[in-house]
Amino acid sequence: MDLCRFEWQTGHHELAVGLLQALIEYNLFAPPLEMSEKSKKRLFRDFWDIGAARVGENGATGWAAWLQKEEEWIKKAFAKDEAEASKGDESETGGWTGWYTPLVNKDGEGDEKKHAIDDEIFQDNTGTEAQQTDGDEDAEDRVSEANEEDEIILLERLGLNLKAEDDVEVKDSTTWKHWFEKEKIRDSEQWLPVRLKNLKATHSEEISPGIGSEEELERAVLFDDINECLFSLTTMDAQLDLIFHFTDFCSGPYPQWCCSNCSKWMEKIEGLEELYEPFLGELRRSCTFHEPDFQNGGYLEELVGGAEWIHECQGRSDFLVNALLLLRPFFCHSIWLEEKLLNVEDSRYNIANESKGGFGPRILAKRLLKGDRQAIVLLGAYACAEASAGNLDLARKVFDTTLASLASLPMDRQSYGPLVYERYVEMELQSMPKAAQKEAIFQKVLYILSCLGSSCSYTPFRGDRAVTAIDLLKARRGFKEQIQSFRKERKQPESSDSFKSLVVCASILELLTDGLDAAVSVFKESFSLCLPGKQQQSMQFEFLNVKYINMLEENKGSVRPAALRHTILQSLSQYPNNPHLLAAYVRCNSQNACRNGLRRFFDDALQRNPTTLLYLFAISIEIGRQGSSPRIHSLFEKAVQSNATQQSVILWRFYIAYELQLRNDVDAARRVYFRAIHACPWSKLLWMDGFSKMSTVLSAKELTEFQDIMREKELRIRTDVYEILLEEEAEGHSL
């Protein structure tokens, strides 16, 4: 994944996407054959170079399915050839063949005459072909020379003399501004690998110049480009991690998918070039005590914000939907990935049809449910999608139908029931503030929770039915037994989504009936079921910590500020790189009396373990505060000089934007920019900032030199400046 991220940042988008496609096809859709790694790669080469549809593309079926179809086609072709051959043998019986045997003299005169005639004919044919070949080559040379002369004349009209100098000197910075705009458009549109026509790649064969244009060659991803990166994943967990990596690369509306202490999460943060959700949202929420112009945190999006991967181009959402549909058999029990699939489909459908209302997820979910009516996780995700679209009545109907059928399903399907219960309860609680009949929704939530806690069969809630004290007592006892069963039966709560959902639902029941203290005791008891070392590597327990802190924040009137800060610090001691917990701690210290303590916290945290995320929070809370400019400069300088963060592209871009757009210090921005491209020369986005944000600061000659350096660094450049000069010349003539 580091290589994929690196190739994307250097501008080689096709290679980054091609590497991901190759890894998925090679590991998840490999033919069920016992073979060595070398034989597997040799077989995969045929699939890759023949131009078959790959994962994410229209018509893709997977490597194994493609190979099966090829074998069936070959068998049919052989059968057809044999049938035609047998018919031909039957028809070719008797008759004159048109051949004769020449008479041969005893002395061999016939053979000598025959050889002499053959030599004479061969010499005549050879001479004629040689003359024709020479004539064709001369004609081609004359045409190419004429084309070159036309190009030279055209460029000389623009004042570009190729004979005098090879490099083009752009004299106006606006030309580079136009170049940047076109390059940005092509960067967003050109990302999927293209196929070369008539490509027959072998180990000893090179691509001939006539196969495709230079642009096609640059955008094509051949087997030799990915060969060294192919390896086999042997476990299901590793294969599922590959799917998570793929969906994370494609971003989109998707929650945190691994523990923030995991190296994969840290690599993602350190490799950021732009800010997007959830980082941008949490940083924005933490800007609560700034000056009026900075309170909403909108400046962050303006300075270093960017569009999510799937929203940069319409074709990307189609690509992601196609890929997730093909990969769905591997993650059909993950409600997060099912929700992502429906969310991306909703975005794709709304853009394509210019409409809203959840029609896209509804159509897709119904189509998928035709193949599996017992897909509990998909039904829960579908209900959440309807709720997000505002169709609460339809979402309630789907939830009720799903939970009512839960008891008749196999035990392995019933184990996903708590996830659906949790989603249903959260939907009702979110709708309660806007509801006219709050008491009815309150009773409904208690009823749903009592059904889960007591493990009784679910029936849709009726308004005239109230939850009794006995029902609540059974539910509390049932929740406690189900949670404690993970310890008694030696289950692994640190990796169970059902355990997480049970704890959340039990805490909500206690909060609604007995108050905050009872809900807090549920969380504390659940934390005691797992060793601290395992908790620090568990995404489920990290999620429980976030839920715990959110519940305390929502009921802060019942919690002393000092106790809230202490609880958040305890969670941060286990998950120091969680953006939700960091934002909660910032909000908790938003009062003037706590600002110095907040600064000390970030200073100590950065001294122990400097990370990009900590620097982003430490700097963002200072922007907009009077007299904080020296501290901001100090934090930026520490960040770009630290060994851990000196190659963080997002911090360098943040530093440049701060100097240029907030302080209006052009000279300082120029100095920081030169340091940035020296520290992170692989980031094309950082170089492009020079052509967009720094175009009024840098001269046209400097920008020309920058592009030459970008080519030397092998960054992918898709637009030639000649093209921009020709367009400007054409516009000048039209005026």
C-alpha positions in Angstrom: 0.0 0.0 0.0 2.9 2.3 0.6 4.0 1.8 -3.0 0.4 2.4 -4.3 0.2 5.6 -2.3 3.7 6.7 -3.5 2.8 6.1 -7.1 -0.4 8.1 -6.7 1.4 11.0 -5.1 4.0 11.1 -7.9 1.1 11.4 -10.5 1.3 7.8 -11.8 -2.3 7.2 -11.1 -2.8 4.4 -13.5 0.1 2.4 -12.0 -1.3 2.9 -8.5 -4.8 1.7 -9.5 -3.3 -1.1 -11.6 -1.2 -2.4 -8.6 -4.4 -2.6 -6.5 -6.3 -4.3 -9.2 -3.5 -6.8 -9.7 -3.2 -7.7 -6.0 -6.9 -8.2 -5.7 -7.2 -10.4 -8.8 -4.0 -12.3 -7.8 -5.2 -13.1 -4.3 -9.0 -13.1 -4.2 -9.9 -14.4 -7.6 -7.0 -16.9 -8.2 -8.0 -20.2 -9.9 -8.3 -23.1 -7.4 -5.2 -24.9 -8.6 -2.2 -26.2 -6.8 0.8 -24.5 -8.4 4.0 -22.8 -7.4 4.3 -19.0 -7.2 6.3 -18.9 -10.5 3.6 -20.9 -12.3 0.9 -18.8 -10.8 2.6 -15.6 -12.1 3.0 -17.1 -15.5 -0.7 -17.9 -15.7 -1.6 -14.5 -14.4 0.5 -12.9 -17.1 -1.8 -14.3 -19.7 -4.9 -12.8 -17.9 -3.3 -9.4 -17.4 -1.8 -8.8 -20.9 -4.7 -10.1 -22.9 -6.8 -7.1 -21.9 -9.6 -8.8 -19.9 -11.8 -6.7 -17.7 -10.2 -6.3 -14.2 -11.8 -5.7 -10.8 -13.7 -2.4 -10.8 -14.2 -2.2 -14.5 -17.4 -2.9 -16.4 -17.8 -6.6 -17.2 -15.2 -7.8 -14.7 -15.8 -11.3 -13.4 -12.5 -12.2 -11.8 -9.4 -14.0 -12.9 -10.7 -17.5 -12.1 -14.0 -17.0 -13.9 -12.2 -15.5 -16.9 -9.9 -18.5 -17.1 -12.8 -20.9 -16.9 -14.6 -19.1 -19.8 -11.3 -19.2 -21.8 -11.0 -23.0 -21.3 -14.6 -23.5 -22.4 -14.1 -21.4 -25.5 -10.9 -23.3 -26.4 -12.7 -26.6 -26.0 -15.5 -25.4 -28.3 -13.0 -24.1 -30.8 -11.2 -27.4 -30.9 -14.4 -29.4 -31.3 -15.5 -27.1 -34.2 -12.1 -27.5 -35.9 -12.2 -31.3 -35.5 -15.7 -31.4 -37.0 -14.7 -29.2 -39.9 -11.6 -31.4 -40.5 -13.6 -34.6 -40.5 -15.9 -33.1 -43.1 -13.0 -32.0 -45.2 -11.5 -35.5 -45.1 -14.7 -37.0 -46.3 -15.1 -34.6 -49.2 -11.4 -34.9 -50.4 -11.7 -38.4 -52.0 -10.3 -39.0 -55.5 -10.0 -36.5 -58.4 -7.1 -34.7 -60.0 -5.0 -32.8 -57.5 -3.3 -30.5 -60.0 0.2 -31.8 -59.2 2.4 -33.8 -61.6 5.7 -35.4 -61.4 8.2 -34.0 -64.0 10.0 -36.5 -66.2 13.6 -36.9 -65.0 16.4 -38.1 -67.3 18.7 -40.7 -66.2 21.6 -38.2 -66.1 19.7 -35.8 -63.8 19.0 -33.2 -66.4 15.5 -32.6 -65.2 16.6 -31.7 -61.7 19.3 -29.2 -63.0 16.8 -27.4 -65.2 14.2 -27.2 -62.4 16.8 -25.7 -60.0 18.0 -23.2 -62.6 14.4 -22.0 -63.3 13.7 -21.7 -59.6 16.9 -19.6 -59.0 16.0 -17.3 -61.8 12.5 -16.7 -60.5 13.8 -16.1 -57.0 16.3 -13.5 -58.2 13.7 -11.6 -60.1 11.2 -11.5 -57.2 13.9 -10.4 -54.8 15.0 -7.5 -57.0 11.4 -6.3 -57.4 10.7 -6.5 -53.7 13.9 -4.6 -52.8 13.0 -1.8 -55.3 9.4 -1.6 -53.7 10.8 -1.5 -50.2 13.3 1.3 -51.0 10.6 3.3 -52.7 8.2 2.9 -49.6 11.0 3.9 -47.2 11.8 7.0 -49.3 8.2 8.0 -49.4 7.8 7.6 -45.6 11.0 9.7 -45.0 9.7 12.5 -47.3 6.3 12.5 -45.4 8.0 12.6 -42.0 10.3 15.4 -43.1 7.4 17.4 -44.4 5.5 16.9 -41.1 8.6 18.0 -39.1 9.0 21.1 -41.3 5.3 22.0 -40.7 5.7 21.7 -37.0 8.8 23.8 -37.0 7.1 26.5 -39.1 4.1 26.5 -36.7 6.3 26.8 -33.6 8.4 29.5 -35.2 5.2 31.6 -35.6 4.8 31.4 -31.8 8.4 32.6 -31.4 9.7 29.2 -30.5 12.8 28.2 -32.5 13.6 24.6 -31.9 16.9 24.8 -33.8 18.1 27.5 -31.5 17.2 25.9 -28.2 15.5 22.7 -27.1 13.7 24.1 -24.1 10.7 26.4 -24.4 10.8 29.6 -22.4 7.4 30.7 -21.2 7.5 34.4 -20.6 4.1 34.9 -18.9 3.1 33.3 -15.6 -0.5 33.2 -16.8 0.5 30.5 -19.2 1.6 28.3 -16.4 -1.7 29.1 -14.6 -3.6 27.8 -17.7 -1.3 24.8 -17.8 -2.0 24.0 -14.1 -5.8 24.1 -14.7 -5.6 21.7 -17.6 -3.1 19.4 -15.8 -5.5 19.3 -12.8 -8.4 18.3 -15.0 -6.4 15.5 -16.6 -5.1 14.3 -13.3 -8.7 13.8 -12.1 -9.9 12.3 -15.3 -7.0 10.0 -16.2 -6.5 7.4 -13.5 -7.7 4.1 -14.9 -5.1 2.0 -16.8 -5.7 1.8 -20.5 -5.3 -1.3 -22.8 -2.9 -1.4 -25.6 -4.3 -2.9 -28.8 -2.7 -5.9 -30.3 -0.4 -6.2 -27.3 1.4 -9.6 -27.1 3.9 -9.3 -24.3 6.3 -12.0 -23.6 9.4 -12.2 -21.4 11.7 -11.6 -24.4 9.6 -9.4 -26.5 9.6 -5.6 -26.4 6.7 -3.3 -27.4 7.1 -2.1 -30.9 6.5 1.6 -31.6 3.5 0.9 -33.8 1.4 -0.7 -31.0 0.0 2.5 -29.5 0.6 6.2 -29.1 3.0 7.6 -26.6 0.1 8.6 -24.3 -1.3 5.1 -24.4 2.1 3.6 -23.5 2.4 6.0 -20.5 -1.1 5.2 -19.3 -0.8 1.4 -19.8 0.2 -0.9 -16.9 2.0 -4.0 -18.2 2.7 -7.2 -16.4 6.4 -6.3 -16.0 5.3 -3.1 -14.1 3.5 -5.2 -11.4 5.4 -8.5 -11.5 7.7 -7.7 -8.6 4.8 -6.5 -6.4 2.8 -9.7 -6.6 2.6 -12.0 -3.6 0.1 -14.4 -2.2 -2.0 -13.9 0.9 -2.7 -17.2 2.6 -5.2 -16.2 5.4 -8.7 -14.8 5.3 -7.8 -12.0 7.6 -5.1 -10.8 5.3 -7.4 -11.0 2.3 -10.0 -9.0 4.2 -7.3 -6.4 5.1 -6.6 -6.1 1.4 -10.2 -5.2 0.8 -10.1 -2.6 3.6 -6.9 -1.1 2.2 -8.6 -0.9 -1.2 -11.7 0.8 0.1 -9.6 3.1 2.2 -7.5 4.1 -0.8 -10.8 5.0 -2.6 -11.9 6.9 0.4 -15.6 8.0 0.3 -18.0 7.9 3.2 -16.4 5.3 5.4 -15.6 5.0 9.1 -12.3 4.2 10.8 -11.6 0.6 9.8 -8.6 -0.3 12.0 -7.3 0.7 15.4 -5.5 4.1 15.5 -2.5 2.4 17.2 -2.1 0.2 14.2 0.8 0.9 11.8 -1.6 1.0 8.9 -3.5 3.9 10.5 -0.3 5.8 11.2 1.0 5.3 7.7 -2.2 6.7 6.3 -2.0 9.8 8.5 1.7 10.5 7.8 0.9 10.1 4.0 -1.8 12.7 3.9 -1.6 15.4 1.3 -5.1 16.9 1.8 -7.5 17.0 4.7 -10.9 15.3 4.4 -13.3 13.4 6.7 -13.1 12.4 9.5 -10.0 14.5 10.2 -11.4 17.7 8.7 -14.7 17.4 10.6 -13.0 16.8 14.0 -10.6 19.7 13.5 -13.5 21.9 12.6 -15.5 20.8 15.6 -12.5 21.6 17.9 -12.4 25.3 16.8 -14.8 26.5 19.5 -12.9 29.4 21.1 -11.4 31.2 18.2 -12.1 34.7 16.9 -15.5 35.0 15.0 -13.9 34.6 11.6 -12.3 31.3 12.6 -14.9 29.7 14.8 -16.4 27.3 12.2 -13.0 26.0 11.1 -13.8 26.7 7.5 -10.4 28.1 6.9 -8.9 24.6 7.2 -10.9 23.4 4.2 -9.9 26.5 2.2 -6.2 26.1 3.1 -5.6 22.3 2.8 -8.9 20.7 2.2 -9.6 18.5 -0.8 -12.2 16.5 -2.5 -12.6 12.9 -1.7 -11.2 10.4 -4.2 -14.6 9.2 -5.5 -15.9 12.7 -5.8 -13.1 14.0 -8.1 -14.5 12.2 -11.1 -17.9 10.5 -11.8 -16.3 7.4 -13.1 -14.6 6.7 -9.8 -17.8 6.0 -8.0 -18.8 3.6 -10.8 -15.4 1.9 -10.4 -15.8 1.5 -6.6 -19.4 0.2 -6.8 -18.3 -2.4 -9.4 -15.4 -3.4 -7.3 -17.4 -3.8 -4.1 -20.1 -5.8 -5.8 -17.5 -8.2 -7.2 -15.8 -8.4 -3.7 -19.0 -8.7 -1.8 -18.8 -12.5 -1.2 -15.6 -11.8 0.9 -17.2 -9.2 3.2 -20.9 -9.9 3.2 -20.8 -10.2 7.0 -19.2 -6.7 7.5 -21.9 -4.1 8.1 -19.5 -1.3 7.6 -18.5 -2.4 4.1 -22.2 -3.1 3.3 -23.0 0.5 4.4 -20.1 1.8 2.3 -21.4 0.0 -0.8 -24.8 1.5 -0.4 -23.5 4.9 0.4 -21.3 5.0 -2.7 -24.2 3.7 -4.8 -26.4 6.5 -3.4 -23.8 9.1 -4.3 -23.3 7.6 -7.8 -27.1 7.4 -8.5 -27.7 10.9 -7.3 -25.0 12.4 -9.6 -26.1 10.3 -12.6 -29.8 11.1 -12.2 -29.7 14.5 -10.5 -32.1 13.3 -7.8 -32.1 12.4 -4.1 -34.2 10.2 -1.9 -32.3 6.9 -1.5 -33.4 5.3 -4.8 -30.0 4.1 -5.7 -29.4 2.0 -2.5 -33.0 0.8 -2.6 -32.6 -0.6 -6.1 -29.3 -2.2 -5.4 -30.3 -3.7 -2.0 -33.4 -5.3 -3.5 -31.4 -6.7 -6.4 -28.8 -8.2 -3.9 -31.5 -9.5 -1.6 -33.1 -11.6 -4.4 -30.0 -13.8 -4.2 -30.0 -14.1 -0.4 -33.1 -13.3 1.6 -31.3 -14.0 4.8 -28.6 -11.3 4.4 -29.2 -9.7 7.9 -26.2 -7.4 7.6 -27.3 -6.1 4.2 -30.8 -5.5 5.5 -29.4 -3.5 8.4 -27.2 -1.5 6.1 -30.2 -0.9 3.7 -32.3 0.4 6.6 -29.6 2.8 7.6 -29.3 4.0 4.0 -33.1 4.7 4.0 -32.8 6.6 7.3 -29.9 8.7 5.9 -32.1 9.6 3.0 -34.9 10.8 5.4 -37.2 7.8 4.7 -37.7 6.9 8.4 -41.0 5.1 7.9 -39.5 2.8 5.3 -36.3 2.3 7.4 -38.5 1.3 10.4 -40.3 -1.2 8.2 -37.1 -2.8 7.0 -35.7 -2.9 10.6 -38.9 -4.5 11.9 -39.0 -7.1 9.2 -35.3 -8.0 9.7 -35.5 -8.4 13.4 -38.8 -10.3 13.3 -37.2 -12.9 11.0 -34.1 -13.2 13.1 -35.3 -16.2 15.2 -35.9 -18.4 12.2 -32.4 -18.0 10.8 -29.4 -20.2 11.4 -27.3 -19.4 14.5 -24.4 -18.0 12.5 -26.8 -15.4 11.0 -28.4 -14.7 14.4 -25.0 -13.7 15.8 -25.2 -10.5 13.7 -28.5 -9.5 15.3 -27.0 -7.1 17.9 -25.5 -5.0 15.1 -28.9 -4.5 13.6 -30.5 -3.7 17.0 -27.8 -1.1 17.7 -28.4 0.6 14.4 -32.2 0.6 15.0 -31.8 2.2 18.4 -29.4 4.9 17.2 -31.8 5.8 14.4 -34.7 6.2 16.8 -32.6 8.3 19.3 -31.5 10.6 16.5 -35.0 11.2 15.4 -36.4 11.8 18.9 -35.5 15.5 19.2 -37.5 16.3 16.0 -40.4 14.0 16.7 -43.8 15.2 17.8 -44.4 12.2 20.0 -41.2 11.8 22.0 -42.7 9.6 24.6 -43.8 7.1 22.0 -40.3 6.9 20.6 -38.9 6.6 24.1 -41.1 3.6 24.8 -40.2 2.1 21.5 -36.5 2.4 22.2 -37.0 0.7 25.5 -39.0 -2.1 23.8 -36.3 -2.7 21.2 -33.6 -2.9 23.9 -35.6 -5.2 26.1 -36.1 -7.6 23.2 -32.3 -7.7 22.6 -31.5 -8.0 26.3 -34.0 -10.7 27.2 -33.3 -12.6 23.9 -37.0 -13.0 23.1 -38.5 -13.1 19.7 -39.0 -9.6 18.2 -42.4 -8.4 17.1 -43.0 -4.9 15.7 -43.8 -2.3 18.5 -47.4 -1.2 19.0 -48.1 2.2 20.5 -50.4 0.9 23.2 -47.8 -1.5 24.5 -45.7 -0.2 27.4 -42.5 -1.7 28.7 -42.9 -3.0 32.3 -40.5 -3.0 35.1 -40.2 -6.8 34.8 -39.3 -6.5 31.1 -36.5 -4.0 32.0 -35.2 -6.3 34.8 -35.0 -9.3 32.4 -33.3 -7.1 29.9 -30.6 -5.9 32.3 -30.0 -9.4 33.5 -29.8 -10.7 30.0 -27.4 -8.0 28.9 -25.1 -8.8 31.8 -25.2 -12.6 31.1 -24.5 -12.1 27.3 -21.6 -9.7 28.0 -20.1 -12.0 30.7 -20.4 -15.0 28.4 -17.5 -13.7 26.4 -15.3 -14.3 29.5 -16.9 -17.6 30.5 -16.8 -19.1 27.0 -13.3 -17.7 26.4 -14.5 -15.7 23.4 -12.5 -12.8 22.1 -14.3 -9.5 22.8 -11.5 -7.4 21.4 -12.4 -8.6 17.9 -16.2 -9.1 18.2 -18.6 -6.5 16.7 -21.5 -8.3 18.5 -19.8 -7.6 21.9 -19.4 -4.0 21.0 -23.0 -3.7 20.0 -24.2 -5.4 23.2 -22.2 -3.0 25.4 -23.5 0.0 23.6 -27.2 -1.1 23.8 -26.8 -2.1 27.5 -25.4 1.3 28.3 -28.2 3.1 26.4 -30.8 1.1 28.4 -29.1 2.0 31.7 -28.8 5.7 30.7 -32.5 5.9 29.8 -33.8 4.1 32.9 -31.3 4.5 35.8 -29.2 7.4 34.7 -25.6 8.2 33.7 -23.8 6.4 36.6 -25.4 3.1 35.7 -24.4 3.5 32.0 -20.8 4.4 33.1 -20.7 1.1 35.1 -21.6 -0.9 32.0 -18.6 0.6 30.1 -16.2 0.0 33.0 -17.3 -3.6 33.4 -16.8 -4.2 29.7 -13.3 -2.7 29.8 -12.3 -5.1 32.5 -13.1 -8.1 30.3 -9.9 -7.6 28.2 -6.3 -7.0 29.1 -5.0 -3.5 28.5 -2.5 -4.7 25.9 -5.1 -6.3 23.8 -7.4 -3.3 24.2 -4.8 -1.0 22.7 -4.8 -3.0 19.5 -8.6 -3.5 19.3 -10.7 -1.4 17.1 -13.9 -2.5 18.9 -12.6 -1.3 22.3 -11.4 1.9 20.8 -15.0 2.4 19.4 -16.4 1.8 22.9 -14.1 4.4 24.3 -15.3 6.9 21.7 -18.9 6.0 22.5 -18.2 6.4 26.2 -16.7 9.9 25.8 -19.5 10.9 23.5 -22.1 9.9 26.1 -20.3 11.9 28.8 -20.2 14.9 26.5 -23.9 14.7 25.7 -24.6 14.6 29.5 -21.9 17.1 30.5 -24.4 18.8 32.8 -24.2 15.7 35.1 -20.4 15.4 34.9 -17.8 17.7 36.6 -15.4 19.2 34.0 -12.4 17.9 35.9 -13.8 14.3 35.8 -14.6 14.6 32.1 -11.0 15.8 31.4 -9.6 12.9 33.5 -11.7 10.3 31.6 -10.7 11.7 28.2 -7.0 11.6 29.2 -7.4 8.0 30.3 -8.7 7.1 26.8 -6.1 9.2 25.1 -3.4 7.3 27.1 -4.5 4.2 25.2 -5.4 5.7 21.8 -3.3 8.9 21.5 -3.9 9.2 17.7 -7.6 9.0 17.7 -9.0 12.2 16.1 -12.4 11.9 18.0 -10.8 11.7 21.4 -8.4 14.6 20.6 -11.2 16.8 19.5 -13.2 15.9 22.6 -10.3 16.9 24.8 -9.9 20.2 22.9 -13.6 21.0 23.4 -13.4 20.1 27.1 -10.6 22.7 27.5 -12.3 25.4 25.5 -12.6 27.8 28.4 -10.0 30.5 28.9 -8.8 29.1 32.2 -7.9 25.8 30.5 -6.0 27.1 27.4 -2.6 26.9 29.0 -3.3 23.4 30.2 -4.3 22.5 26.7 -1.0 23.8 25.4 1.0 21.9 28.0 -0.8 18.7 27.0 0.1 19.1 23.3 3.7 20.0 24.2 4.1 16.9 26.3 2.4 14.7 23.7 4.6 16.0 20.9 7.7 15.6 23.0 6.9 11.9 23.7 5.6 10.9 20.2 5.4 13.6 17.5 2.9 12.8 14.8 1.2 14.7 12.0 -2.2 14.4 13.6 -1.0 16.0 16.9 0.7 18.8 15.1 -2.5 19.5 13.1 -4.6 19.8 16.3 -1.9 21.8 18.1 -1.6 24.3 15.3 -5.3 24.5 14.4 -6.4 25.5 17.9 -3.9 28.4 17.8 -4.9 29.9 14.5 -7.3 32.8 15.1 -6.2 33.5 18.6 -4.7 36.9 19.4 -0.9 36.9 20.0 -0.5 33.3 19.0 1.7 33.9 15.8 5.0 33.1 17.5 3.7 29.8 18.9 2.3 28.9 15.5 5.7 29.5 13.9 7.4 27.5 16.6 5.0 24.5 16.1 5.5 24.6 12.3 9.2 24.7 12.6 9.3 21.9 15.1 7.1 19.8 12.8 9.1 20.3 9.7 12.4 19.7 11.5 11.3 16.6 13.4 12.5 13.3 11.9 9.1 11.8 12.4 7.1 14.5 10.5 9.6 16.4 8.3 8.3 14.5 5.2 4.6 15.1 6.0 3.2 16.8 2.9 0.1 18.0 4.6 2.1 19.9 7.2 4.3 21.6 4.6 1.2 22.6 2.6 -0.4 23.9 5.8 2.7 25.9 6.6 2.8 27.5 3.1 -0.9 28.3 3.1 -0.7 29.9 6.5 2.1 32.2 5.5 0.6 33.1 2.1 -3.1 33.3 2.8 -3.5 34.1 6.5 -0.4 36.2 7.1 0.1 37.5 3.6 3.9 37.1 4.0 5.0 36.4 0.4 8.7 36.1 1.2 8.1 33.7 4.0 5.8 31.6 1.9 8.4 31.5 -0.9 11.1 30.3 1.5 8.9 27.6 3.0 7.9 26.4 -0.4 11.5 25.9 -1.5 12.2 23.9 1.7 9.0 21.9 1.1 9.9 20.7 -2.4 13.3 19.8 -1.2 11.9 17.7 1.7 9.1 16.0 -0.3 10.2 16.0 -3.9 7.9 13.0 -4.8 4.6 14.9 -4.1 3.2 16.2 -7.3 0.5 18.1 -5.4 3.2 20.1 -3.6 4.8 21.0 -6.8 1.5 22.0 -8.3 0.9 24.4 -5.4 3.7 26.4 -7.0 1.8 26.8 -10.2 -1.5 27.6 -8.5 -1.0 29.3 -5.1 2.5 30.6 -5.8 2.0 31.7 -9.4 2.0 35.4 -8.3 5.1 34.9 -6.2 7.3 32.9 -8.5 8.5 34.1 -11.9 7.7 32.4 -15.2 11.3 31.4 -15.6 11.3 29.7 -12.1 8.1 27.8 -13.0 9.7 26.6 -16.2 12.6 25.3 -14.2 10.2 23.7 -11.8 8.6 21.7 -14.5 12.0 20.6 -15.8 12.9 19.3 -12.4 9.5 17.5 -12.1 10.4 15.6 -15.3 13.8 14.8 -13.9 12.2 13.5 -10.8 10.0 11.3 -13.0 6.8 12.9 -11.8 3.9 12.2 -14.2 3.1 15.2 -16.4 0.1 14.9 -18.7 0.0 18.3 -20.4 2.7 19.7 -22.6 3.2 23.5 -22.4 3.3 23.6 -26.2 -0.4 22.7 -26.2 -1.1 25.7 -23.9 0.9 28.1 -26.1 -0.9 26.9 -29.2 -4.3 27.5 -27.6 -3.3 31.0 -26.5 -2.0 31.7 -30.0 -5.3 30.5 -31.5 -7.3 32.6 -29.0 -5.2 35.7 -29.9 -5.9 35.2 -33.6 -9.6 34.8 -33.0 -9.7 38.1 -31.1 
